[in-house]
Amino acid sequence: MAEFVKLYDENPSEREIKRIVEVLKNDGVIIYPTDTVYGLGCDITSNRALERVAQLRGVKLAKANFSFICEDLSNLSDYVRQIDTPTFKLLKRALPGPYTFILPGNNNLPTVFKKKKTVGIRVPDNNIARAIVKHLGNPIISTSIYDEDDVIEYTTDPELILEKWDKLVDVVVDGGYGGNIPSTVIDLTSGEAVLIREGKGDLTI
């Protein structure tokens, strides 16, 4: 049975955030709000939890395209190869915000992602997600939760999310109704911005 934790984006409870972080440190899997749709995530340093997330999404971990949720851009060099000034300025303009940027990965990627040449970086404009990452001390990997209903596509009601995922994850964070438009995905690996998926993020950045 998943814990159901209510948090407010304006001022998330530090005590509850720390409780969620403890779950993550113990190989837990959570569902949490972002500035777009609700995400399924875990600590990027926990191979056991990463396997669980991959299994829940029905993909092989080595081939999974999970995003790294970061608090800000200060630790970008931990996982990303050196980027040029125009690319960094673009990231600074857009983040925090509803974007996923595909960047060249470096040799510090977690072991299970070592063969990957790129990494998707997210800094959501959501205080709950960023507070979790801040207290954890490293990014969480994330993937959107889908609904089998093609019309809905993304479940936005936290109570319905709990109903569906109750026996599959350890914590469902209720941060209010989520959105149903995913992040805009932009590939920056070639030195220029290439749109991969148009989503909530404005393309005029």
KEKE-3310 file (N, C-alpha, C; in steps of 0.2 Angstrom, whole numbers, plus 5000, padded with zeros to 4 digits):
npx = (5004:5003:5010:5001:5004:5001:5005:5010:5013:5017:5023:5031:5030:5044:5046:5038:5044:5057:5053:5049:5061:5068:5061:5065:5079:5079:5077:5065:5050:5042:5027:5025:5022:5025:5029:5022:5015:5011:5024:5033:5046:5063:5077:5092:5103:5100:5100:5091:5079:5078:5077:5064:5056:5058:5053:5039:5036:5037:5049:5066:5079:5092:5089:5080:5073:5074:5071:5082:5078:5082:5088:5093:5104:5116:5123:5125:5137:5140:5134:5133:5142:5155:5147:5143:5143:5132:5122:5121:5116:5104:5098:5098:5089:5077:5074:5070:5057:5044:5052:5061:5078:5089:5105:5123:5129:5141:5155:5151:5139:5126:5129:5120:5117:5128:5131:5124:5124:5118:5108:5093:5088:5079:5072:5060:5047:5042:5040:5039:5044:5057:5062:5062:5073:5083:5084:5087:5099:5105:5100:5083:5077:5065:5049:5035:5018:5006:4989:4979:4968:4965:4960:4961:4974:4985:4984:4977:4972:4976:4970:4964:4976:4982:4973:4975:4989:4992:4997:5009:5019:5028:5026:5013:5013:5002:5000:4990:4979:4986:4994:4990:4998:5013:5031:5040:5051:5068:5082:5099:5111:5118:5123:5114:5097:5085:5069:5060:5049:5034:5027:5021:5031:5035:5040:5047:5059)
npy = (4994:5011:5026:5040:5056:5073:5088:5105:5116:5129:5130:5118:5105:5103:5092:5082:5081:5076:5064:5057:5057:5048:5036:5036:5034:5021:5013:5016:5019:5033:5043:5059:5077:5087:5102:5099:5085:5072:5062:5047:5041:5038:5037:5040:5033:5021:5005:4995:5001:5008:4997:4993:5004:5004:4991:4994:5002:4994:4993:4989:4992:4997:5002:5012:5028:5039:5054:5065:5073:5088:5100:5112:5120:5119:5107:5102:5098:5086:5076:5079:5082:5095:5110:5123:5141:5148:5137:5135:5147:5146:5136:5142:5152:5145:5137:5136:5126:5120:5110:5097:5094:5087:5082:5080:5066:5062:5053:5050:5045:5035:5018:5009:5017:5019:5016:5025:5039:5051:5062:5066:5081:5089:5103:5106:5118:5117:5117:5106:5095:5100:5102:5089:5083:5092:5089:5075:5075:5072:5069:5063:5050:5051:5047:5050:5047:5037:5035:5022:5026:5033:5045:5053:5051:5056:5054:5066:5068:5066:5057:5047:5043:5037:5026:5018:5015:5011:4998:4997:5007:5016:5028:5040:5057:5070:5083:5092:5094:5088:5093:5089:5090:5086:5089:5100:5093:5096:5093:5096:5092:5093:5105:5115:5119:5106:5102:5089:5085:5094:5102:5108:5118:5134:5138:5149:5152)
npz = (5000:4995:5003:5005:5002:5006:4999:4997:4983:4985:4997:5002:5015:5025:5033:5028:5016:5019:5024:5012:5005:5013:5009:4996:4997:5002:4991:4986:4976:4969:4965:4959:4958:4944:4934:4923:4919:4931:4938:4938:4948:4955:4965:4957:4960:4964:4959:4961:4962:4950:4942:4945:4941:4927:4925:4928:4918:4908:4900:4895:4906:4902:4889:4892:4891:4902:4911:4920:4934:4941:4953:4950:4938:4943:4946:4933:4926:4932:4926:4912:4897:4894:4889:4876:4878:4872:4872:4886:4890:4884:4892:4904:4902:4900:4911:4928:4921:4909:4901:4893:4891:4879:4881:4879:4887:4900:4907:4920:4922:4930:4932:4925:4915:4907:4894:4887:4876:4878:4889:4896:4903:4916:4924:4934:4935:4949:4966:4974:4968:4966:4979:4984:4977:4981:4995:4994:4987:4975:4958:4953:4943:4930:4923:4913:4920:4912:4906:4901:4894:4879:4876:4888:4891:4901:4918:4929:4942:4958:4968:4960:4954:4965:4967:4956:4956:4969:4974:4968:4969:4982:4987:4984:4980:4983:4975:4971:4957:4942:4926:4909:4898:4892:4894:4884:4872:4868:4858:4861:4857:4845:4844:4840:4842:4842:4839:4847:4853:4854:4868:4883:4885:4879:4862:4859:4866)
capx = (5000:5007:5008:4998:5006:4998:5010:5008:5019:5020:5027:5030:5032:5051:5046:5036:5049:5062:5050:5049:5068:5070:5059:5069:5085:5078:5075:5058:5048:5037:5024:5025:5020:5030:5026:5018:5011:5014:5030:5035:5053:5066:5084:5096:5109:5097:5099:5085:5073:5078:5074:5057:5053:5058:5048:5033:5035:5038:5055:5072:5082:5098:5087:5075:5074:5071:5074:5085:5075:5088:5085:5095:5109:5123:5126:5125:5143:5140:5131:5133:5149:5155:5143:5146:5140:5125:5118:5120:5112:5097:5096:5096:5082:5071:5074:5065:5052:5042:5056:5067:5083:5093:5112:5128:5131:5148:5157:5149:5132:5125:5132:5115:5116:5135:5131:5120:5128:5114:5104:5087:5088:5073:5072:5053:5045:5038:5044:5039:5049:5064:5063:5064:5079:5088:5085:5090:5107:5106:5094:5079:5075:5058:5045:5028:5013:5001:4983:4977:4963:4968:4957:4964:4982:4988:4980:4978:4969:4980:4967:4964:4983:4983:4969:4978:4996:4993:5001:5014:5024:5029:5023:5010:5013:4997:5002:4985:4978:4992:4992:4989:5002:5020:5036:5043:5058:5073:5089:5104:5117:5121:5125:5108:5091:5081:5063:5059:5041:5031:5023:5019:5036:5035:5045:5051:5064)
capy = (5000:5017:5031:5046:5062:5079:5094:5112:5118:5136:5129:5110:5103:5100:5086:5077:5080:5072:5057:5055:5056:5042:5031:5035:5031:5014:5009:5017:5022:5037:5047:5065:5082:5092:5108:5097:5079:5068:5058:5041:5042:5035:5039:5038:5029:5015:5001:4991:5005:5009:4991:4993:5009:5001:4986:4997:5005:4989:4994:4987:4998:4999:5006:5017:5035:5042:5061:5067:5079:5091:5105:5118:5119:5119:5100:5099:5095:5079:5070:5081:5084:5102:5113:5129:5146:5149:5132:5136:5153:5144:5132:5147:5156:5141:5133:5130:5126:5113:5107:5092:5095:5081:5084:5074:5063:5061:5046:5050:5043:5029:5012:5006:5021:5020:5015:5030:5045:5057:5062:5071:5085:5093:5107:5108:5124:5115:5117:5100:5091:5102:5101:5082:5082:5095:5085:5069:5077:5070:5069:5057:5049:5052:5046:5052:5041:5037:5032:5018:5029:5037:5052:5056:5050:5057:5055:5072:5068:5062:5051:5042:5040:5032:5020:5014:5014:5009:4992:4997:5011:5017:5035:5045:5063:5074:5090:5095:5092:5089:5095:5084:5091:5084:5094:5101:5090:5099:5090:5101:5088:5094:5112:5119:5116:5102:5100:5082:5084:5100:5101:5114:5123:5139:5137:5155:5153)
capz = (5000:4995:5007:5001:5005:5003:4999:4993:4979:4987:5003:5004:5022:5025:5037:5023:5010:5021:5024:5005:5003:5016:5005:4990:4999:5003:4985:4985:4970:4970:4960:4962:4953:4941:4931:4918:4921:4936:4936:4941:4949:4960:4966:4951:4962:4967:4954:4962:4961:4943:4938:4947:4937:4921:4924:4928:4912:4902:4896:4897:4909:4898:4884:4894:4890:4908:4912:4926:4937:4944:4957:4946:4934:4947:4945:4927:4924:4935:4921:4905:4895:4894:4884:4875:4881:4869:4875:4893:4891:4883:4898:4910:4900:4900:4917:4929:4916:4906:4896:4894:4886:4878:4881:4878:4893:4902:4910:4927:4922:4934:4929:4921:4909:4905:4886:4884:4874:4879:4895:4896:4909:4918:4931:4933:4939:4954:4972:4977:4964:4967:4986:4985:4974:4985:5001:4992:4986:4968:4954:4953:4936:4930:4917:4914:4920:4906:4907:4895:4890:4874:4877:4894:4891:4907:4924:4933:4949:4963:4971:4954:4953:4970:4966:4951:4958:4976:4976:4963:4971:4989:4989:4979:4982:4981:4975:4968:4950:4938:4920:4905:4893:4894:4893:4877:4872:4864:4858:4860:4856:4839:4844:4838:4846:4837:4842:4847:4855:4856:4873:4887:4885:4873:4858:4857:4870)
cpx = (5004:5005:5005:4999:5004:5003:5008:5014:5022:5025:5027:5033:5039:5050:5044:5041:5054:5060:5050:5056:5070:5067:5063:5076:5085:5075:5068:5057:5042:5033:5023:5024:5026:5026:5022:5013:5014:5019:5031:5043:5056:5073:5088:5102:5107:5096:5092:5079:5072:5075:5066:5053:5053:5053:5040:5031:5035:5043:5061:5076:5088:5095:5082:5077:5071:5075:5077:5082:5081:5085:5087:5100:5116:5127:5126:5131:5144:5138:5132:5140:5149:5151:5145:5141:5133:5120:5116:5116:5105:5094:5094:5090:5076:5069:5074:5059:5050:5045:5060:5072:5088:5100:5117:5130:5138:5149:5154:5142:5132:5127:5127:5114:5123:5135:5127:5125:5124:5110:5099:5087:5082:5074:5065:5052:5040:5042:5044:5044:5056:5066:5065:5071:5084:5089:5089:5098:5109:5099:5089:5078:5067:5055:5038:5023:5008:4995:4981:4972:4966:4966:4960:4971:4986:4983:4982:4976:4973:4977:4965:4971:4984:4979:4972:4985:4997:4997:5007:5020:5023:5025:5019:5010:5007:4999:4997:4984:4984:4989:4992:4993:5009:5024:5038:5050:5062:5079:5094:5111:5121:5124:5119:5102:5086:5075:5061:5051:5039:5026:5021:5024:5035:5041:5049:5057:5071)
cpy = (5006:5022:5037:5052:5069:5085:5100:5115:5125:5135:5122:5109:5100:5093:5080:5076:5075:5064:5053:5053:5050:5036:5030:5032:5024:5010:5010:5020:5027:5040:5054:5070:5085:5098:5106:5091:5076:5063:5052:5041:5038:5039:5036:5033:5022:5010:4997:4995:5007:5003:4991:4998:5006:4995:4989:5000:5000:4990:4991:4993:5001:5004:5011:5024:5039:5049:5061:5073:5082:5097:5112:5116:5118:5112:5097:5095:5088:5074:5072:5084:5092:5105:5120:5135:5148:5143:5133:5142:5151:5140:5137:5151:5152:5137:5137:5131:5120:5111:5101:5093:5089:5084:5079:5072:5062:5054:5045:5047:5036:5023:5009:5010:5022:5020:5021:5036:5051:5056:5068:5075:5089:5096:5110:5114:5122:5114:5110:5095:5093:5101:5094:5081:5086:5091:5078:5070:5075:5069:5063:5056:5049:5050:5047:5046:5042:5034:5028:5021:5034:5044:5056:5056:5051:5058:5061:5072:5063:5056:5045:5039:5035:5026:5016:5011:5011:5004:4992:5001:5012:5023:5038:5052:5067:5081:5094:5092:5093:5092:5088:5085:5090:5090:5094:5098:5093:5096:5096:5098:5090:5102:5117:5115:5113:5100:5093:5081:5091:5098:5107:5119:5127:5138:5143:5157:5154)
cpz = (5000:5000:5002:5005:5002:5004:4995:4990:4982:4993:5006:5011:5021:5028:5032:5018:5013:5022:5017:5003:5007:5012:4999:4992:5001:4997:4983:4978:4971:4964:4963:4956:4950:4939:4925:4920:4927:4934:4940:4942:4955:4960:4960:4953:4964:4961:4955:4960:4954:4939:4939:4942:4930:4920:4924:4922:4906:4898:4899:4900:4905:4892:4885:4893:4896:4908:4919:4929:4942:4948:4953:4941:4937:4946:4938:4924:4927:4930:4914:4904:4894:4888:4882:4878:4878:4872:4882:4894:4889:4889:4903:4908:4901:4906:4923:4924:4913:4900:4898:4888:4885:4877:4881:4885:4894:4905:4917:4928:4926:4929:4924:4915:4905:4897:4883:4882:4876:4886:4894:4903:4910:4924:4931:4938:4944:4960:4975:4974:4966:4974:4987:4982:4978:4991:4999:4990:4979:4964:4955:4945:4936:4923:4918:4916:4915:4909:4900:4891:4885:4874:4882:4893:4897:4913:4928:4940:4953:4966:4966:4953:4958:4969:4961:4953:4965:4978:4972:4965:4979:4991:4983:4983:4979:4981:4971:4961:4946:4931:4915:4898:4895:4892:4886:4877:4866:4864:4856:4859:4850:4839:4842:4841:4840:4841:4842:4848:4857:4862:4877:4886:4878:4869:4856:4862:4867)
residu = (MET:ALA:GLU:PHE:VAL:LYS:LEU:TYR:ASP:GLU:ASN:PRO:SER:GLU:ARG:GLU:ILE:LYS:ARG:ILE:VAL:GLU:VAL:LEU:LYS:ASN:ASP:GLY:VAL:ILE:ILE:TYR:PRO:THR:ASP:THR:VAL:TYR:GLY:LEU:GLY:CYS:ASP:ILE:THR:SER:ASN:ARG:ALA:LEU:GLU:ARG:VAL:ALA:GLN:LEU:ARG:GLY:VAL:LYS:LEU:ALA:LYS:ALA:ASN:PHE:SER:PHE:ILE:CYS:GLU:ASP:LEU:SER:ASN:LEU:SER:ASP:TYR:VAL:ARG:GLN:ILE:ASP:THR:PRO:THR:PHE:LYS:LEU:LEU:LYS:ARG:ALA:LEU:PRO:GLY:PRO:TYR:THR:PHE:ILE:LEU:PRO:GLY:ASN:ASN:ASN:LEU:PRO:THR:VAL:PHE:LYS:LYS:LYS:LYS:THR:VAL:GLY:ILE:ARG:VAL:PRO:ASP:ASN:ASN:ILE:ALA:ARG:ALA:ILE:VAL:LYS:HIS:LEU:GLY:ASN:PRO:ILE:ILE:SER:THR:SER:ILE:TYR:ASP:GLU:ASP:ASP:VAL:ILE:GLU:TYR:THR:THR:ASP:PRO:GLU:LEU:ILE:LEU:GLU:LYS:TRP:ASP:LYS:LEU:VAL:ASP:VAL:VAL:VAL:ASP:GLY:GLY:TYR:GLY:GLY:ASN:ILE:PRO:SER:THR:VAL:ILE:ASP:LEU:THR:SER:GLY:GLU:ALA:VAL:LEU:ILE:ARG:GLU:GLY:LYS:GLY:ASP:LEU:THR:ILE)
# end
